[in-house]
Amino acid sequence: MARLGDFELSGILYAGCDFDAWRDKTDAWLRLRGLESFVSRTKKGEGRSGMAQRLKEKALDAICERVDRAIIRRLPTTIKPDDHLQNFWKQLEEQAKPFRFEDLTPELRCKVYSSILGADASYNLSQWTPSCSLPAILSVCSTVRKEAMPVYYSSTEFRATCKVSGGRDRGIERTRNTMTSWTRSLAHGALQHLRSINLYVAGLSPRTTGPVESFGNLLQFRFSPITGLTCDEWQSANPEVALHYHKSLNVQAKERLQKSLARLEKYREVTSLRGEVLVMAIVDILELLEDGKMEREA
């Protein structure tokens, strides 16, 4: 299996390599085989005899042995090399020029972004810093950033933790401050691309006893332009591992949660908001927690 750097070490011509250096080495390679009439800068031809044609084919084979197959496949099939292969050399030089990512179609660039960024990334908002958390591809240039930002924010899962044991008000206020700092740190327009935020509410007593001593509620908020705003609620032992158990909010709490989502969904339809409603949903839940209206079943 080829390793990183093998093309450069092997002396093979590839897209983006130093063509002049490769050409000098290949010229020497041809001269050592008695094919000096076909080096890159020659003005001398071999004529059109049968022997000349065989030498030309031999020179072509010798050159192609030192060219990456990907370049050979891109060579125009209409090329008919002249006596000393000057047209062939020019095409090799053209194909060896550095590959421009922006030359790809927008559809192909989007597939590249999805391949790089769609790896189920997950971030804790309390540890979020744009300089450390953002993938390097978002810093390449303004064009790539503009195109890749929607892919990144729509494929990444963000999570926040709210600890309500002991000082309930302090835990809720700390989470609210975390949300505020996080949204202010995002690039302009990034919120509309959000598709997932998890809120882990820790410190409430579990509905049932079991081998796990400490439980919390994992609220999984999702947004889709088709289905709108939704929320799944689980009793979870660990927000990082997300071990799901039975649902635990009581009937009244579930009704309040659904009313909150329905109200936000109506507001979204009128204002044409998108991922921003996820942040609004978190703020609503924090208010319900602050008022003591989010409770577990007895």
C-alpha positions as CSV (number, residue, x, y, z in Angstrom):
1,M,0.0,0.0,0.0
2,A,1.4,3.4,-1.0
3,R,2.3,5.7,1.9
4,L,2.3,9.5,2.1
5,G,5.2,11.0,0.2
6,D,5.8,7.9,-2.0
7,F,5.0,9.8,-5.2
8,E,7.6,12.5,-4.4
9,L,10.2,9.9,-3.4
10,S,9.6,7.7,-6.5
11,G,10.1,10.5,-9.0
12,I,6.8,10.0,-10.6
13,L,5.0,12.9,-12.2
14,Y,1.9,13.8,-10.3
15,A,-0.4,16.9,-10.1
16,G,1.3,19.6,-8.2
17,C,4.8,18.3,-8.4
18,D,7.9,20.2,-9.6
19,F,7.5,19.6,-13.3
20,D,10.9,21.2,-14.3
21,A,12.8,18.9,-11.9
22,W,10.9,15.9,-13.1
23,R,11.5,16.8,-16.8
24,D,15.3,17.1,-16.2
25,K,15.4,13.7,-14.6
26,T,13.2,12.1,-17.3
27,D,15.4,13.6,-20.1
28,A,18.4,12.0,-18.4
29,W,16.4,8.7,-18.2
30,L,15.8,8.9,-22.0
31,R,19.4,9.8,-22.9
32,L,20.6,6.8,-21.0
33,R,18.4,4.6,-23.2
34,G,19.5,6.1,-26.4
35,L,16.3,8.1,-26.9
36,E,17.8,11.6,-26.8
37,S,15.8,12.6,-29.9
38,F,12.7,12.6,-27.7
39,V,13.8,14.6,-24.7
40,S,11.7,17.6,-23.7
41,R,13.6,20.4,-25.4
42,T,14.9,18.7,-28.6
43,K,14.5,20.2,-32.0
44,K,15.6,17.1,-33.8
45,G,13.2,14.5,-35.2
46,E,13.7,10.9,-36.2
47,G,11.7,11.0,-39.4
48,R,8.7,8.9,-40.2
49,S,10.3,5.5,-41.0
50,G,9.2,2.3,-39.3
51,M,12.3,2.4,-37.0
52,A,11.5,6.0,-36.0
53,Q,7.9,5.0,-35.1
54,R,9.2,2.1,-33.0
55,L,11.7,4.5,-31.2
56,K,8.9,6.9,-30.6
57,E,6.7,4.2,-29.0
58,K,9.6,3.1,-26.9
59,A,10.2,6.7,-25.7
60,L,6.5,7.1,-24.9
61,D,6.5,3.9,-22.8
62,A,9.7,5.1,-21.0
63,I,8.1,8.5,-20.2
64,C,4.7,7.0,-19.2
65,E,6.5,4.7,-16.7
66,R,7.4,7.9,-14.8
67,V,3.9,9.4,-14.9
68,D,1.1,8.9,-12.4
69,R,-1.8,6.9,-14.0
70,A,-4.3,9.5,-12.9
71,I,-2.5,12.0,-15.2
72,I,-2.3,9.6,-18.1
73,R,-6.1,9.0,-17.8
74,R,-6.7,12.8,-18.1
75,L,-4.6,13.2,-21.3
76,P,-6.8,14.1,-24.3
77,T,-7.3,11.1,-26.6
78,T,-7.0,13.4,-29.6
79,I,-3.3,14.1,-29.1
80,K,-1.2,12.8,-31.9
81,P,2.5,13.2,-30.9
82,D,4.8,14.8,-33.5
83,D,8.2,13.4,-34.4
84,H,9.9,14.4,-31.2
85,L,6.8,14.3,-28.8
86,Q,6.7,18.1,-28.1
87,N,2.9,18.2,-28.0
88,F,3.0,15.3,-25.5
89,W,5.5,17.1,-23.3
90,K,3.3,20.2,-23.3
91,Q,0.2,18.2,-22.3
92,L,2.1,16.5,-19.4
93,E,3.2,19.9,-18.1
94,E,-0.4,21.2,-18.3
95,Q,-1.8,18.1,-16.4
96,A,0.9,18.4,-13.7
97,K,-0.1,21.9,-12.7
98,P,-1.4,22.1,-9.1
99,F,-5.0,21.0,-8.7
100,R,-7.4,23.8,-7.8
101,F,-10.0,22.7,-5.3
102,E,-12.3,25.5,-6.5
103,D,-12.2,24.1,-10.0
104,L,-14.5,21.3,-8.8
105,T,-18.2,21.7,-9.2
106,P,-20.2,22.9,-6.1
107,E,-21.8,19.5,-5.8
108,L,-18.4,17.7,-5.6
109,R,-17.0,20.3,-3.2
110,C,-20.1,19.7,-0.9
111,K,-19.3,16.0,-1.0
112,V,-15.8,16.7,0.1
113,Y,-17.0,18.9,3.0
114,S,-19.5,16.2,4.1
115,S,-16.7,13.6,4.0
116,I,-14.4,15.7,6.2
117,L,-17.0,17.3,8.5
118,G,-19.8,14.7,8.7
119,A,-18.0,12.4,11.2
120,D,-20.6,12.7,14.0
121,A,-18.6,15.5,15.8
122,S,-19.9,16.5,19.2
123,Y,-18.9,19.4,21.4
124,N,-19.7,20.5,25.0
125,L,-20.7,24.1,24.9
126,S,-18.9,24.9,28.2
127,Q,-15.6,23.9,26.5
128,W,-16.3,25.5,23.1
129,T,-13.8,28.0,21.7
130,P,-13.9,28.9,18.0
131,S,-10.1,28.9,17.7
132,C,-9.7,25.4,19.0
133,S,-13.0,23.7,18.1
134,L,-13.5,24.7,14.5
135,P,-12.1,22.3,11.9
136,A,-9.1,23.6,10.0
137,I,-10.9,23.5,6.6
138,L,-13.1,26.4,7.8
139,S,-10.0,28.6,7.9
140,V,-8.7,27.9,4.4
141,C,-10.4,30.9,2.7
142,S,-13.6,32.8,2.7
143,T,-15.1,30.9,-0.2
144,V,-14.5,27.5,1.5
145,R,-15.7,28.8,4.8
146,K,-18.9,30.1,3.3
147,E,-19.6,26.8,1.6
148,A,-18.5,24.4,4.4
149,M,-20.0,26.3,7.4
150,P,-23.6,25.0,6.7
151,V,-22.3,21.4,6.4
152,Y,-20.3,21.7,9.7
153,Y,-23.1,23.2,11.8
154,S,-25.8,20.9,10.5
155,S,-23.7,17.7,11.0
156,T,-22.3,18.5,14.5
157,E,-24.1,17.8,17.7
158,F,-23.7,20.4,20.4
159,R,-24.5,19.7,24.0
160,A,-25.0,21.6,27.2
161,T,-25.2,20.5,30.9
162,C,-27.5,22.0,33.5
163,K,-26.8,20.9,37.1
164,V,-29.9,21.6,39.3
165,S,-28.9,19.7,42.4
166,G,-28.1,21.9,45.4
167,G,-28.0,25.5,44.0
168,R,-30.7,25.1,41.3
169,D,-30.7,28.8,40.4
170,R,-26.9,28.9,40.1
171,G,-26.8,25.9,37.8
172,I,-29.5,27.3,35.6
173,E,-27.9,30.7,35.4
174,R,-24.5,29.1,34.6
175,T,-26.0,27.2,31.7
176,R,-27.8,30.3,30.4
177,N,-24.5,32.2,30.5
178,T,-22.8,29.3,28.6
179,M,-25.5,29.5,25.9
180,T,-25.1,33.3,25.6
181,S,-21.3,33.1,25.3
182,W,-21.5,30.3,22.8
183,T,-24.0,32.0,20.5
184,R,-22.0,35.2,20.6
185,S,-18.9,33.4,19.6
186,L,-20.4,31.8,16.5
187,A,-19.9,33.2,13.0
188,H,-22.6,35.4,11.6
189,G,-25.4,33.3,10.2
190,A,-24.2,30.0,11.8
191,L,-27.2,29.6,14.0
192,Q,-29.5,29.0,11.1
193,H,-27.6,25.9,10.1
194,L,-27.9,24.2,13.5
195,R,-29.7,20.9,13.5
196,S,-29.0,19.4,16.9
197,I,-28.5,20.5,20.5
198,N,-28.6,18.2,23.6
199,L,-29.4,19.5,27.1
200,Y,-28.4,17.2,29.9
201,V,-30.2,18.1,33.2
202,A,-28.3,16.5,36.0
203,G,-29.1,16.3,39.7
204,L,-32.8,15.3,39.7
205,S,-33.9,12.2,41.6
206,P,-34.5,9.1,39.5
207,R,-38.0,7.7,39.0
208,T,-36.8,4.2,39.9
209,T,-33.8,2.8,41.7
210,G,-31.2,0.7,39.9
211,P,-27.5,-0.1,39.6
212,V,-26.8,3.5,38.5
213,E,-26.9,5.9,41.4
214,S,-27.0,9.2,39.5
215,F,-29.4,9.9,36.7
216,G,-30.3,12.9,34.6
217,N,-32.6,13.9,31.9
218,L,-31.2,14.0,28.3
219,L,-33.3,16.3,26.1
220,Q,-32.4,15.8,22.5
221,F,-33.6,18.8,20.4
222,R,-33.6,18.3,16.6
223,F,-34.6,20.6,13.8
224,S,-35.4,19.7,10.2
225,P,-36.8,22.0,7.5
226,I,-39.3,19.2,6.8
227,T,-40.4,18.0,10.2
228,G,-39.7,21.2,12.1
229,L,-38.7,21.3,15.8
230,T,-38.8,18.0,17.8
231,C,-37.5,16.8,21.2
232,D,-36.8,13.3,22.6
233,E,-36.5,13.0,26.3
234,W,-34.6,10.2,28.1
235,Q,-33.4,9.3,31.5
236,S,-29.7,8.9,31.1
237,A,-26.8,7.9,33.4
238,N,-24.1,9.7,31.4
239,P,-24.4,12.5,28.9
240,E,-21.1,11.5,27.2
241,V,-22.0,7.8,26.7
242,A,-25.7,8.6,26.5
243,L,-26.9,5.4,28.1
244,H,-30.7,5.6,27.6
245,Y,-33.3,4.2,30.0
246,H,-37.0,4.7,30.2
247,K,-38.6,8.1,29.8
248,S,-39.0,9.9,33.1
249,L,-40.7,13.3,33.0
250,N,-44.2,13.3,34.5
251,V,-47.3,14.0,32.4
252,Q,-47.5,17.7,33.3
253,A,-43.8,18.2,32.4
254,K,-44.2,16.5,29.1
255,E,-47.3,18.6,28.3
256,R,-45.3,21.8,29.1
257,L,-42.5,20.7,27.0
258,Q,-44.8,20.0,24.0
259,K,-46.5,23.3,24.4
260,S,-43.2,25.1,24.4
261,L,-42.2,23.3,21.2
262,A,-45.5,24.0,19.5
263,R,-45.3,27.7,20.4
264,L,-41.8,27.9,19.0
265,E,-42.8,26.0,15.8
266,K,-45.6,28.5,15.1
267,Y,-43.2,31.4,15.7
268,R,-40.7,29.7,13.3
269,E,-43.3,29.4,10.6
270,V,-44.1,33.1,10.8
271,T,-40.5,34.4,11.0
272,S,-38.8,31.8,8.7
273,L,-36.3,31.0,11.4
274,R,-34.4,27.7,11.1
275,G,-31.8,26.3,13.5
276,E,-32.2,29.4,15.7
277,V,-35.2,27.8,17.3
278,L,-33.0,25.2,18.9
279,V,-31.4,27.9,21.0
280,M,-34.8,29.3,21.8
281,A,-36.0,25.9,22.9
282,I,-33.1,25.5,25.3
283,V,-33.9,29.0,26.8
284,D,-37.5,27.9,27.2
285,I,-36.6,24.7,29.0
286,L,-34.2,26.6,31.3
287,E,-37.2,28.9,32.3
288,L,-39.4,25.9,33.0
289,L,-36.6,24.4,35.2
290,E,-36.2,27.8,36.9
291,D,-39.9,27.8,37.7
292,G,-39.7,24.3,39.0
293,K,-42.1,23.0,36.3
294,M,-39.9,20.2,35.0
295,E,-40.4,17.3,37.3
296,R,-40.0,13.5,37.2
297,E,-42.7,11.0,37.8
298,A,-43.1,9.9,41.4
